[in-house]
Amino acid sequence: MVAQPQSAQQAPSSQAPPLPARGWQARGARRPPGPLPPARPLPAAWMPDLRNPGVVGRVIVLVHLMLFGAAAMDARGYADALSALATVAEPALLSSLLAGYLAMPWLRRLPWAAVVAAAGALVVSTVVALVLLLDAAESPGVPWRQALLALLAVIVVAEYLRLRTRAFAPANAQARLNALQARIRPHFLFNSLNAVLSLIHVDPQRAEQVLEDLADLFRALMSDNASLVSVAREVDLVREYLRIESLRLGDRLQVCIDVDVAAAAALVPSLILQPLAENAVHHGIEPFAEPGDVLIRVAVIGARLSITVTNPWRATAPERAGNGMALGNIGERLDLHFDADASLHHGPVAERYEVRIDLPLRLPAKASA
């Protein structure tokens, strides 16, 4: 249940108080003292994840394309050949995908050649058993032709997965992620400096404090270039950013951050919350004279992590100019990390604009052990 929003108005003093504790801090979870916890690098293994919906979908599409091609070249006619091939291929495909899903933790410890050999043995034996069972009277003996076709299909699928996974290998993916994060950081710096500029003539002392906060914030941002960090670390970062914005906007900005205790240790892509909070302030708070609230909710739902950021929205409000890079940047990084196993949705809901991210729940090795 999301807590009631609280105004982020700051007292007119040289030392502005931080935003009130919410979420995991208010619920009793305590972050260890000292620097922010280290971020988690990309995994080194390049084994295709047979539990990922994107990988499974590509395998299904590729196998069916091969089925259509084989049926088109069969002398029995396209419809009859496709029906006969599908009767054998579909059970073999489903059984191999199910076996791969169940055995994924064990398969990660095997060489790729051994995985392909095991998949080939499973698929070929399934195809041979089905052919012998269905056509025993018409075609006695071992169906070598069907066995060879099944083995060829396994080799084609395995080679496709190997080449595609190598194309998105950790080294290449890390380079792309670094480039995407490098685009987010200057964007953050530009908008933060604009906040300082708006205070220099009005309240120089407060502008100086904001610059000091920015220095601390960027020291944390530049301390590493890792890809996966804890939710707690992201919440610390977004709190600092919103505290800076509250100095500029006063009581017009109200903030509520609610994080499940179970979600604090979950791993998410670095710099995923701050751009969403920045968008919420830019489009939902700045255009209006009256106060507005930015709500951030992070929850664990089963084996999934849900992140929701909402802000006020009016259909009649004029469209504000922006570079539109934040959502596209986050969406691309989610694709690199999780493929089709993560999603990003955004749009108006009643009188609020909502951005919702759904991704698999990942925990550090010690937490998940």
C-alpha positions in Angstrom: 0.0 0.0 0.0 1.5 3.4 -1.1 2.0 5.8 1.8 0.5 9.3 1.7 2.5 11.9 -0.2 4.4 14.4 1.9 5.5 17.9 0.8 9.1 18.3 -0.1 9.2 22.0 0.9 12.6 22.9 2.4 13.2 25.2 5.3 15.0 28.4 4.3 18.3 27.5 5.9 21.7 26.7 4.6 21.3 23.1 5.5 18.2 21.7 3.8 16.8 18.5 5.4 16.7 15.4 3.3 13.4 14.0 2.0 11.5 11.9 4.7 12.3 8.2 4.8 9.9 6.0 2.9 9.6 2.5 1.7 12.4 0.2 2.8 13.9 2.7 5.1 10.5 3.4 6.8 9.7 -0.3 7.1 12.8 -1.1 9.1 15.3 -2.3 6.5 18.6 -0.6 7.2 21.3 0.1 4.6 24.8 -0.7 5.9 26.8 2.5 6.7 29.6 3.6 4.4 29.7 4.0 0.7 27.0 2.7 -1.6 27.2 -1.1 -2.2 29.2 -2.1 -5.3 27.3 -2.7 -8.5 27.1 -6.1 -10.2 28.8 -6.6 -13.6 27.3 -8.5 -16.4 27.5 -12.3 -16.1 30.4 -13.9 -18.0 28.6 -16.9 -19.4 27.2 -16.7 -22.9 25.0 -19.8 -22.8 21.6 -19.0 -24.3 19.0 -18.7 -21.6 16.4 -21.4 -22.5 14.0 -20.0 -19.9 13.9 -16.6 -21.7 10.7 -16.1 -23.7 12.7 -14.4 -26.5 15.0 -17.3 -26.9 12.1 -19.8 -26.8 10.1 -17.8 -29.3 13.0 -17.6 -31.8 13.5 -21.4 -31.6 9.8 -22.0 -32.3 9.8 -19.6 -35.2 13.0 -21.1 -36.7 11.8 -24.7 -36.4 8.5 -23.9 -38.1 10.3 -22.1 -40.9 12.3 -25.2 -41.5 9.1 -27.3 -41.4 7.5 -25.0 -44.0 10.6 -25.3 -46.2 10.7 -29.1 -45.9 7.0 -29.4 -46.7 7.4 -27.3 -49.8 10.0 -29.6 -51.2 8.2 -32.9 -50.3 6.7 -34.9 -53.2 3.5 -35.8 -51.2 2.2 -32.3 -51.6 2.5 -29.3 -49.3 -0.6 -29.9 -47.1 -0.1 -33.6 -46.6 3.7 -33.2 -46.0 3.2 -30.4 -43.5 0.7 -32.4 -41.6 2.9 -35.4 -41.4 6.0 -33.4 -40.4 4.1 -31.4 -37.8 2.8 -34.6 -36.2 6.3 -35.6 -35.4 8.1 -32.3 -35.1 5.7 -30.6 -32.6 6.0 -33.1 -29.8 9.8 -33.3 -30.3 10.0 -29.5 -30.2 7.8 -29.1 -27.1 9.6 -31.9 -25.2 13.0 -30.5 -26.0 12.0 -27.0 -24.9 10.5 -28.3 -21.7 13.7 -30.3 -21.0 15.8 -27.3 -21.7 13.7 -25.1 -19.3 13.9 -27.7 -16.5 17.6 -28.5 -17.0 18.8 -24.9 -17.5 20.8 -24.6 -14.2 22.6 -27.9 -15.0 23.2 -27.0 -18.6 25.0 -23.8 -17.7 27.8 -25.9 -16.2 28.3 -27.9 -19.4 30.3 -27.1 -22.5 28.3 -25.9 -25.5 29.2 -29.0 -27.5 27.8 -31.3 -24.7 24.6 -29.3 -24.6 24.1 -29.6 -28.4 24.9 -33.3 -28.2 22.3 -33.8 -25.4 19.7 -31.8 -27.4 20.4 -33.8 -30.5 20.1 -37.1 -28.7 16.8 -36.1 -27.1 15.2 -34.7 -30.4 16.4 -37.6 -32.6 15.2 -40.3 -30.1 11.8 -38.6 -29.8 11.4 -38.3 -33.6 12.4 -41.9 -34.2 10.1 -43.1 -31.4 7.2 -41.2 -32.8 7.8 -42.3 -36.4 8.1 -45.9 -35.3 4.9 -45.6 -33.3 2.8 -43.9 -36.0 4.1 -45.6 -39.2 5.3 -48.9 -37.9 3.1 -50.8 -40.3 3.9 -48.8 -43.4 7.6 -48.1 -42.8 9.3 -50.9 -40.8 12.8 -50.4 -39.6 14.7 -47.4 -38.4 13.6 -44.1 -40.1 17.1 -42.9 -40.9 15.8 -40.0 -43.1 13.7 -38.5 -40.3 16.5 -39.0 -37.8 19.0 -37.2 -40.1 16.5 -34.3 -40.7 15.9 -34.0 -36.9 19.7 -33.9 -36.3 20.1 -31.3 -39.0 17.4 -29.1 -37.4 19.1 -29.3 -34.0 22.4 -28.3 -35.6 20.9 -25.3 -37.4 19.0 -24.1 -34.3 22.1 -24.5 -32.1 24.3 -22.7 -34.6 21.8 -19.8 -34.9 21.7 -19.5 -31.1 25.4 -19.6 -30.8 26.0 -16.9 -33.5 23.2 -14.7 -32.1 24.5 -15.0 -28.5 28.0 -14.3 -29.6 26.7 -11.1 -31.4 25.3 -10.0 -28.1 28.1 -11.4 -26.0 28.8 -9.7 -22.6 31.7 -7.7 -24.1 29.6 -6.3 -26.9 26.6 -5.8 -24.7 28.7 -4.1 -22.0 30.1 -1.7 -24.6 26.6 -0.9 -25.7 25.4 -0.5 -22.2 28.3 1.8 -21.4 27.4 4.0 -24.4 23.7 4.2 -23.3 24.7 5.1 -19.7 27.1 7.6 -21.0 24.2 9.3 -22.8 22.1 9.4 -19.6 24.8 11.0 -17.4 25.4 14.2 -19.4 21.6 14.5 -19.8 21.3 14.3 -16.0 24.2 16.9 -15.5 22.6 19.3 -18.0 19.2 19.3 -16.2 20.8 19.5 -12.7 22.9 22.5 -13.7 19.7 24.2 -15.0 18.3 23.7 -11.5 21.4 25.4 -10.0 21.2 28.3 -12.5 17.6 29.0 -11.5 18.7 29.5 -7.9 21.9 31.5 -8.3 20.3 34.9 -8.3 17.4 34.0 -6.0 19.3 32.1 -3.3 23.1 31.9 -3.8 23.6 30.0 -0.5 21.1 27.3 -1.5 22.6 27.2 -5.0 26.0 26.5 -3.4 24.5 23.7 -1.4 23.0 22.2 -4.5 26.4 22.2 -6.2 27.9 20.4 -3.3 25.1 17.8 -3.4 25.7 17.4 -7.2 29.4 16.8 -6.6 28.5 14.0 -4.1 25.9 12.6 -6.5 28.3 12.5 -9.5 31.0 11.0 -7.4 28.7 8.0 -6.8 27.6 7.9 -10.4 31.1 7.9 -11.8 32.5 5.5 -9.2 31.9 2.5 -11.4 30.5 1.6 -14.8 28.6 -1.5 -13.8 25.3 -2.5 -15.3 23.3 -4.1 -12.5 22.9 -2.4 -9.1 20.6 -2.9 -6.1 17.2 -1.2 -5.8 18.4 0.3 -2.6 21.3 2.1 -4.4 18.9 3.4 -7.1 16.6 4.7 -4.4 19.4 6.5 -2.7 20.3 8.1 -6.0 16.8 9.2 -6.8 16.3 10.6 -3.3 19.3 12.8 -3.7 18.1 14.0 -7.1 14.6 14.8 -5.8 16.1 16.6 -2.9 17.9 18.9 -5.3 14.7 19.4 -7.3 12.8 20.2 -4.1 15.2 23.1 -3.4 14.2 24.6 -6.7 10.4 23.8 -6.7 9.6 24.1 -3.0 6.3 22.8 -1.9 5.1 22.3 -5.5 7.0 19.0 -5.5 5.6 16.3 -3.2 7.3 12.9 -3.2 6.3 9.4 -2.1 8.7 6.5 -2.5 7.5 3.1 -1.4 9.8 0.1 -1.8 9.1 -3.4 -0.5 11.7 -4.7 1.9 12.1 -7.8 -0.3 12.8 -5.5 -3.3 15.7 -3.5 -1.7 18.4 -6.1 -2.6 17.0 -6.9 -6.1 19.3 -6.1 -9.0 18.2 -3.6 -11.7 20.0 -1.8 -14.5 21.9 1.2 -13.3 20.3 4.6 -13.7 16.8 3.3 -14.3 14.9 5.3 -11.6 16.4 8.7 -11.8 15.5 9.4 -15.5 11.9 8.3 -14.8 11.8 10.7 -11.8 13.3 13.5 -13.9 10.6 12.9 -16.6 7.9 13.0 -13.9 9.1 16.3 -12.5 9.6 17.8 -16.0 6.2 16.9 -17.4 4.0 16.5 -14.2 5.2 19.2 -11.8 7.0 22.0 -13.6 4.1 23.0 -15.9 1.6 23.6 -13.1 1.4 26.2 -10.4 -0.3 24.0 -7.8 1.5 21.3 -5.9 1.8 17.8 -7.5 3.1 14.4 -6.3 5.6 12.0 -7.8 4.9 8.4 -6.7 7.6 5.7 -7.0 6.6 2.2 -6.2 8.9 -0.9 -6.3 7.3 -4.2 -5.4 8.1 -7.9 -5.6 5.3 -9.9 -7.2 6.1 -13.6 -7.3 9.3 -14.0 -9.2 9.0 -10.6 -10.9 10.0 -7.1 -9.9 7.5 -4.3 -10.7 8.6 -0.6 -10.8 6.0 2.1 -11.2 6.5 5.9 -11.5 3.4 8.2 -11.8 2.9 11.9 -11.9 -0.1 14.3 -12.5 -1.4 14.4 -16.1 -4.0 16.5 -17.8 -5.3 15.9 -21.3 -5.7 19.6 -21.9 -2.1 20.5 -20.8 0.2 21.7 -23.6 2.8 19.2 -24.7 6.2 20.1 -23.3 9.3 19.9 -25.4 11.8 17.2 -24.5 14.4 15.1 -26.2 12.5 11.9 -25.4 15.6 9.9 -24.9 15.0 8.6 -21.3 12.3 6.0 -22.1 14.0 4.8 -25.3 17.3 4.5 -23.5 15.8 2.5 -20.6 13.9 0.3 -23.0 17.1 -0.6 -25.0 19.0 -1.4 -21.8 16.2 -3.6 -20.6 16.4 -5.5 -24.0 20.2 -6.0 -23.6 19.8 -7.3 -20.0 16.7 -9.4 -20.2 15.7 -9.7 -23.9 11.9 -10.4 -24.1 11.7 -11.2 -20.4 11.3 -7.5 -19.4 8.7 -4.9 -20.5 8.2 -1.1 -20.3 4.8 0.4 -20.6 3.8 4.1 -20.3 0.7 6.2 -20.8 -2.1 8.1 -19.1 -4.1 6.3 -16.5 -7.1 8.4 -15.2 -5.6 11.7 -14.3 -2.0 10.5 -13.9 0.8 9.5 -16.3 2.2 6.1 -15.5 5.5 4.4 -16.4 5.6 0.7 -15.5 8.5 -1.6 -15.8 8.2 -5.4 -15.3 11.4 -7.5 -15.1 12.6 -10.8 -13.6 13.6 -10.7 -10.0 17.4 -11.1 -9.7 19.2 -11.2 -6.4 22.9 -11.1 -5.5 24.5 -14.5 -5.2 24.6 -14.4 -1.4 20.9 -13.2 -1.1 19.7 -15.9 -3.5 21.7 -18.7 -2.1 
